[in-house]
Amino acid sequence: MHSEAPSSSNASGRRILVVDDEQSLLDGIRRVHRKSYEIKVACGARAGLDALEQDGPFAVVICDYQMPDMNGAEFLEQAQELSPSTVRLMLSGNADLDAAIEVVNQGHIFRFLTKPCPPQTFRTAVDAGLEQYALHEAERLLLEETVRGSIEVLVEVLALSSPETFGRSSRVRHYVGQVAAGLGLADSWRFETAALLSQIGHIAVPPDILHRRSHGEPLSAHAERMLGRHASVARDLLCKIPRLEEVAEIVAHQGLRADDPALGPVPRTVRVGASALSAALAFDELVVGGRSPESAASSLARDAGRFDSRVLKLLGSAKLPGQERVVQRMSVRELHVGMIIDEDVYASSGTLIVARGNVISVSMLERLGSSADSGAISPSVQVRVTPVEDADAA
């Protein structure tokens, strides 16, 4: 499974940022505490925000309350948006209670210190902030591992229950990843995960209906309605997983046109993700049908307003899954995780075991191995491998 939420670096460690409009005070703090922490100072609120954005992450940020261009409450409110996990402290000569309450309410600070602040008091507060940051990071990493594991389970279930559907979602994830990179989208894992899980709602659709649809056979009105609900079924499943709320909404909106009014009130991430996903799904259908990427994108562009023109341009030059790899027939026992299946693998009964284009996972490798051992499938399969894998196999 290639799509996952990225983990932040632990490089923030004992990094702290001190923001004040008095350079002499900043120099003094750096001189006294430079051996205890990795300190960066910024003279003024604007410089502090630039440091957070360009030089982060920081474990702790300490700022003055009275600054000419922006007070500490306003600074910490913006700092929270730029770096939510950074622990915020206030250092101020203004001991006014109303100012302290304002800062707590708007900036969600961890400690409020007054000037002059003795070195030991400063270190005690900063050390407490570092401990709070470490606790928050540990909880965040645990949550990310839980989310990653949940995604992997869902993907494996889809791969085993509906190989054709999983093959499509894998290809679409590949195209959406290229679109996200081409558009320079941040946190592209959200868009790729949405693509990979876009078809998960099909687990509620009977296999025979999925089979008939994949082979272009006519479907009853009831079957069409079942298929039409798959996106909402997927959203209901995904929204229960922490941090996948936006992913769930992207999946839910995958069938809407780029100019559809229903996309109006949704967040930009959902709008962009749903637009890319919708185009990639339509693009995949044409490519699987034999169109070249350029021809497929041109065909979709004829329906003005349905797809984002920037997305179609990127899809027109997209690399197909496994395009850069070498095709080779190998024994099932020589296969390993990461190779790409280059042919539909059917059991002797006619059941599709693995669809062409799927990336081999651990569970898929086990299924192929057991099927080959029982004689249900051919002992060899055509795959796409990297030149290194090809050389190793030889």
C-alpha positions as CSV (number, residue, x, y, z in Angstrom):
1,M,0.0,0.0,0.0
2,H,1.7,3.2,-1.2
3,S,-0.5,5.9,0.1
4,E,-0.1,7.0,3.6
5,A,-0.2,10.0,5.9
6,P,3.3,11.4,6.3
7,S,5.0,11.5,9.6
8,S,6.7,14.7,10.8
9,S,10.4,14.7,11.5
10,N,11.5,14.6,15.1
11,A,14.1,17.2,14.2
12,S,12.2,19.8,16.1
13,G,13.5,18.2,19.3
14,R,14.6,21.0,21.6
15,R,14.2,23.8,19.0
16,I,12.6,26.9,20.4
17,L,11.7,30.2,18.7
18,V,11.8,33.5,20.7
19,V,10.0,36.5,19.2
20,D,10.4,40.0,20.6
21,D,10.8,43.5,19.2
22,E,13.8,44.2,21.4
23,Q,17.0,42.8,19.8
24,S,19.0,43.3,23.0
25,L,16.6,41.1,24.9
26,L,16.7,38.4,22.2
27,D,20.5,38.5,22.3
28,G,20.5,38.1,26.1
29,I,18.1,35.1,26.0
30,R,20.2,33.4,23.3
31,R,23.4,34.0,25.2
32,V,22.1,32.6,28.5
33,H,20.2,29.6,27.2
34,R,22.1,28.6,24.0
35,K,23.6,25.6,25.7
36,S,20.3,24.3,26.9
37,Y,18.3,24.6,23.7
38,E,18.6,25.1,20.0
39,I,17.4,28.7,19.9
40,K,16.3,30.8,17.0
41,V,15.3,34.5,17.6
42,A,13.1,36.8,15.5
43,C,12.9,40.5,15.9
44,G,9.2,41.4,15.5
45,A,6.0,39.4,14.9
46,R,6.3,39.4,11.1
47,A,9.8,37.9,11.3
48,G,8.5,35.4,13.8
49,L,5.8,34.2,11.4
50,D,8.3,33.9,8.6
51,A,10.5,31.8,10.8
52,L,7.6,29.5,11.7
53,E,6.7,29.0,8.1
54,Q,10.2,28.7,6.6
55,D,12.4,27.3,9.4
56,G,10.0,25.2,11.4
57,P,9.1,23.0,13.0
58,F,9.7,24.3,16.5
59,A,8.8,22.6,19.7
60,V,8.1,25.8,21.6
61,V,7.6,29.4,20.6
62,I,7.9,32.3,23.1
63,C,6.7,35.7,22.2
64,D,6.4,39.2,23.7
65,Y,2.9,40.7,24.2
66,Q,3.6,44.3,23.3
67,M,5.0,44.4,19.8
68,P,4.4,47.4,17.4
69,D,3.3,45.5,14.2
70,M,1.2,42.9,15.9
71,N,0.5,42.1,19.6
72,G,1.3,38.7,21.1
73,A,-2.3,37.5,21.1
74,E,-2.6,38.1,17.3
75,F,0.8,36.6,16.7
76,L,0.0,33.4,18.6
77,E,-3.3,33.0,16.9
78,Q,-1.6,33.0,13.5
79,A,1.2,30.8,14.9
80,Q,-1.3,28.2,15.8
81,E,-2.6,28.1,12.2
82,L,1.0,27.8,10.8
83,S,2.2,25.2,13.4
84,P,-0.6,23.7,15.4
85,S,1.6,21.3,17.4
86,T,4.1,24.0,18.5
87,V,3.6,24.8,22.2
88,R,3.1,28.6,22.8
89,L,4.4,30.7,25.7
90,M,3.9,34.4,26.4
91,L,6.7,36.6,27.8
92,S,5.5,40.1,28.6
93,G,6.2,43.1,30.8
94,N,2.5,43.8,30.8
95,A,1.1,42.0,33.8
96,D,-2.4,43.2,33.1
97,L,-4.9,40.4,33.8
98,D,-7.2,41.4,30.9
99,A,-4.3,41.1,28.5
100,A,-3.4,37.6,29.9
101,I,-7.0,36.5,29.4
102,E,-7.1,37.7,25.9
103,V,-3.9,35.8,25.0
104,V,-5.2,32.6,26.7
105,N,-8.5,32.8,24.8
106,Q,-7.1,33.7,21.4
107,G,-3.7,32.1,21.3
108,H,-4.3,29.1,23.6
109,I,-1.0,29.6,25.4
110,F,0.7,27.0,27.6
111,R,2.4,29.5,30.0
112,F,2.3,33.2,30.7
113,L,5.6,34.7,32.0
114,T,6.3,38.2,33.0
115,K,9.4,40.4,32.5
116,P,11.9,40.3,33.9
117,C,12.0,36.5,33.8
118,P,14.7,34.8,35.9
119,P,16.7,32.2,33.8
120,Q,15.5,29.3,36.0
121,T,11.9,30.3,35.6
122,F,12.4,30.6,31.9
123,R,14.0,27.1,31.7
124,T,11.3,25.6,33.9
125,A,8.5,26.9,31.6
126,V,10.4,25.9,28.4
127,D,11.1,22.4,29.7
128,A,7.5,22.0,30.6
129,G,6.6,23.1,27.1
130,L,9.0,20.6,25.6
131,E,7.5,17.8,27.6
132,Q,4.0,18.9,26.4
133,Y,5.3,18.9,22.8
134,A,6.8,15.4,23.1
135,L,3.5,14.1,24.6
136,H,1.5,15.6,21.7
137,E,3.9,14.2,19.1
138,A,3.7,10.7,20.6
139,E,-0.1,10.9,20.6
140,R,0.0,12.2,17.0
141,L,2.3,9.4,15.8
142,L,0.1,6.8,17.5
143,L,-2.9,8.2,15.7
144,E,-1.1,8.2,12.4
145,E,-0.1,4.6,12.8
146,T,-3.7,3.7,13.6
147,V,-5.0,5.6,10.6
148,R,-2.3,4.0,8.4
149,G,-3.3,0.5,9.7
150,S,-7.0,1.2,9.1
151,I,-6.3,2.2,5.5
152,E,-4.2,-0.9,4.8
153,V,-6.9,-3.2,6.2
154,L,-9.6,-1.5,4.0
155,V,-7.3,-1.8,0.9
156,E,-6.6,-5.5,1.6
157,V,-10.2,-6.2,2.1
158,L,-11.0,-4.6,-1.3
159,A,-8.2,-6.4,-3.0
160,L,-9.3,-9.8,-1.8
161,S,-13.1,-9.3,-2.2
162,S,-13.1,-7.6,-5.6
163,P,-9.8,-7.8,-7.6
164,E,-11.2,-5.9,-10.6
165,T,-12.4,-3.0,-8.4
166,F,-9.1,-2.9,-6.5
167,G,-7.2,-2.9,-9.8
168,R,-9.1,0.2,-10.9
169,S,-8.6,2.0,-7.6
170,S,-4.9,1.3,-7.8
171,R,-4.6,2.7,-11.3
172,V,-6.7,5.8,-10.4
173,R,-4.5,6.4,-7.3
174,H,-1.5,6.3,-9.7
175,Y,-3.0,9.0,-11.9
176,V,-4.2,11.2,-9.0
177,G,-0.7,11.1,-7.6
178,Q,0.7,12.5,-10.8
179,V,-2.0,15.2,-10.9
180,A,-1.3,16.2,-7.3
181,A,2.4,16.4,-8.0
182,G,1.8,18.4,-11.2
183,L,-0.4,20.9,-9.4
184,G,2.0,21.2,-6.5
185,L,-0.7,20.2,-4.0
186,A,0.4,19.9,-0.3
187,D,-0.4,16.8,1.6
188,S,-0.9,14.8,-1.5
189,W,-1.4,11.7,0.6
190,R,-5.0,12.8,1.2
191,F,-5.8,12.8,-2.6
192,E,-4.0,9.5,-3.2
193,T,-5.7,7.9,-0.3
194,A,-9.1,9.1,-1.5
195,A,-8.3,7.6,-4.9
196,L,-7.2,4.3,-3.5
197,L,-10.3,4.1,-1.3
198,S,-12.7,5.6,-3.9
199,Q,-14.2,2.2,-4.8
200,I,-14.4,0.8,-1.2
201,G,-18.2,1.2,-1.3
202,H,-18.4,-1.5,-3.8
203,I,-18.0,-4.1,-1.1
204,A,-21.7,-3.6,-0.5
205,V,-22.5,-4.5,-4.1
206,P,-23.0,-8.1,-5.1
207,P,-20.0,-9.5,-7.0
208,D,-22.1,-10.5,-10.0
209,I,-23.2,-6.9,-10.5
210,L,-19.6,-5.7,-10.4
211,H,-18.6,-8.5,-12.8
212,R,-21.4,-7.6,-15.3
213,R,-20.5,-3.9,-15.1
214,S,-16.8,-4.5,-15.7
215,H,-17.7,-6.5,-18.8
216,G,-20.0,-3.9,-20.2
217,E,-23.1,-6.0,-19.7
218,P,-26.5,-4.3,-19.3
219,L,-27.7,-3.8,-15.7
220,S,-31.2,-3.5,-14.2
221,A,-32.4,-0.2,-12.7
222,H,-32.0,-1.7,-9.2
223,A,-28.4,-2.7,-9.9
224,E,-27.7,0.8,-11.2
225,R,-29.1,2.3,-8.0
226,M,-26.9,0.0,-5.9
227,L,-23.8,1.1,-7.9
228,G,-24.8,4.7,-7.6
229,R,-24.8,4.6,-3.8
230,H,-21.2,3.3,-3.5
231,A,-19.7,6.7,-3.0
232,S,-22.0,7.5,0.0
233,V,-21.4,4.0,1.4
234,A,-17.7,4.7,1.2
235,R,-18.1,8.1,3.0
236,D,-20.0,6.4,5.8
237,L,-17.2,3.9,6.3
238,L,-14.3,6.4,6.0
239,C,-15.7,9.2,8.1
240,K,-15.5,6.9,11.2
241,I,-11.7,6.9,10.9
242,P,-9.9,9.8,12.6
243,R,-8.1,12.2,10.1
244,L,-9.9,10.8,7.1
245,E,-12.8,13.3,7.3
246,E,-11.6,15.2,4.2
247,V,-10.8,12.0,2.4
248,A,-14.3,10.7,3.0
249,E,-15.8,13.9,1.5
250,I,-13.5,13.7,-1.5
251,V,-14.7,10.2,-2.1
252,A,-18.3,11.2,-1.6
253,H,-18.1,13.9,-4.2
254,Q,-16.2,11.8,-6.8
255,G,-19.1,11.8,-9.3
256,L,-19.8,15.5,-9.4
257,R,-18.8,17.8,-12.3
258,A,-16.1,20.4,-11.7
259,D,-18.8,23.1,-12.3
260,D,-21.5,21.4,-10.2
261,P,-23.1,23.9,-7.8
262,A,-23.0,21.1,-5.1
263,L,-19.3,21.7,-4.9
264,G,-19.8,25.3,-3.9
265,P,-19.7,25.2,-0.1
266,V,-17.2,22.4,0.3
267,P,-13.6,23.1,1.4
268,R,-11.0,23.8,-1.3
269,T,-9.2,20.5,-0.5
270,V,-12.4,18.5,-1.1
271,R,-13.2,20.5,-4.3
272,V,-9.7,20.0,-5.8
273,G,-9.6,16.3,-4.7
274,A,-13.0,15.5,-6.0
275,S,-12.3,17.2,-9.3
276,A,-9.0,15.3,-9.8
277,L,-10.6,12.0,-8.7
278,S,-13.6,12.4,-11.0
279,A,-11.3,13.1,-14.0
280,A,-9.0,10.2,-13.2
281,L,-11.9,7.7,-13.0
282,A,-13.2,8.8,-16.4
283,F,-9.7,8.8,-17.8
284,D,-9.0,5.3,-16.6
285,E,-12.1,3.9,-18.2
286,L,-11.0,5.2,-21.6
287,V,-7.4,4.1,-21.2
288,V,-8.5,0.6,-20.2
289,G,-10.7,0.6,-23.3
290,G,-7.6,1.1,-25.4
291,R,-7.2,4.9,-25.7
292,S,-3.8,6.5,-25.3
293,P,-3.5,9.0,-22.4
294,E,-3.4,12.0,-24.8
295,S,-6.5,10.7,-26.7
296,A,-8.4,10.0,-23.5
297,A,-7.7,13.4,-22.1
298,S,-8.7,15.1,-25.4
299,S,-12.0,13.2,-25.4
300,L,-12.9,14.2,-21.9
301,A,-12.1,17.8,-22.7
302,R,-14.9,17.9,-25.2
303,D,-17.4,18.0,-22.3
304,A,-16.8,21.6,-21.3
305,G,-17.1,22.2,-17.6
306,R,-17.2,18.6,-16.5
307,F,-13.5,18.3,-15.7
308,D,-10.8,20.8,-14.7
309,S,-8.7,21.6,-17.8
310,R,-5.5,21.7,-15.7
311,V,-6.2,18.1,-14.5
312,L,-6.9,16.9,-18.0
313,K,-3.7,18.4,-19.3
314,L,-1.7,16.5,-16.6
315,L,-3.5,13.3,-17.3
316,G,-2.8,13.6,-21.0
317,S,0.9,13.3,-20.3
318,A,0.5,10.8,-17.5
319,K,2.7,7.7,-17.3
320,L,0.7,4.5,-17.2
321,P,1.2,2.2,-14.2
322,G,4.3,0.1,-14.7
323,Q,5.2,1.9,-18.0
324,E,8.8,2.2,-17.0
325,R,9.1,-1.5,-16.0
326,V,10.2,-4.6,-17.8
327,V,7.6,-7.3,-18.7
328,Q,8.6,-10.8,-17.6
329,R,6.9,-14.1,-16.9
330,M,7.9,-15.6,-13.6
331,S,7.1,-18.5,-11.4
332,V,4.5,-17.5,-8.7
333,R,7.1,-18.5,-6.1
334,E,9.5,-15.9,-7.5
335,L,7.1,-13.1,-7.1
336,H,7.5,-10.6,-4.3
337,V,5.8,-7.5,-2.9
338,G,5.9,-4.4,-5.1
339,M,5.8,-6.1,-8.5
340,I,2.9,-5.3,-10.8
341,I,0.7,-8.0,-12.3
342,D,0.6,-7.6,-16.1
343,E,-2.3,-9.9,-16.9
344,D,-5.6,-10.9,-15.4
345,V,-5.0,-14.1,-13.3
346,Y,-8.0,-16.4,-13.4
347,A,-8.7,-19.6,-11.5
348,S,-9.6,-22.7,-13.4
349,S,-13.2,-22.1,-12.3
350,G,-13.2,-18.8,-14.2
351,T,-13.0,-16.6,-11.1
352,L,-10.7,-13.6,-11.3
353,I,-8.0,-13.9,-8.7
354,V,-6.0,-10.8,-9.4
355,A,-6.6,-8.1,-12.0
356,R,-4.0,-6.7,-14.3
357,G,-2.3,-3.6,-13.0
358,N,-2.4,-4.5,-9.3
359,V,0.7,-4.0,-7.2
360,I,1.4,-7.2,-5.3
361,S,0.8,-7.0,-1.6
362,V,1.5,-9.5,1.2
363,S,-2.0,-10.9,1.2
364,M,-2.1,-11.0,-2.6
365,L,1.2,-12.9,-2.7
366,E,-0.2,-15.4,-0.2
367,R,-3.4,-15.8,-2.3
368,L,-1.4,-16.4,-5.5
369,G,0.9,-18.9,-3.8
370,S,-1.9,-21.0,-2.3
371,S,-3.8,-20.9,-5.5
372,A,-0.7,-22.1,-7.5
373,D,0.0,-24.8,-4.9
374,S,-3.6,-26.2,-5.3
375,G,-3.4,-26.1,-9.1
376,A,-6.2,-23.5,-9.3
377,I,-4.0,-21.1,-11.4
378,S,-1.1,-21.4,-13.7
379,P,2.3,-21.8,-11.8
380,S,3.6,-18.7,-13.7
381,V,2.3,-15.2,-14.2
382,Q,3.3,-12.2,-16.3
383,V,4.5,-9.2,-14.2
384,R,6.2,-5.9,-14.6
385,V,9.4,-5.5,-12.7
386,T,12.1,-2.8,-12.3
387,P,15.4,-3.6,-14.1
388,V,16.9,-4.3,-10.6
389,E,14.3,-6.9,-9.9
390,D,14.7,-8.3,-13.3
391,A,18.4,-8.8,-12.7
392,D,17.9,-10.3,-9.3
393,A,15.4,-12.8,-10.7
394,A,17.9,-13.8,-13.4
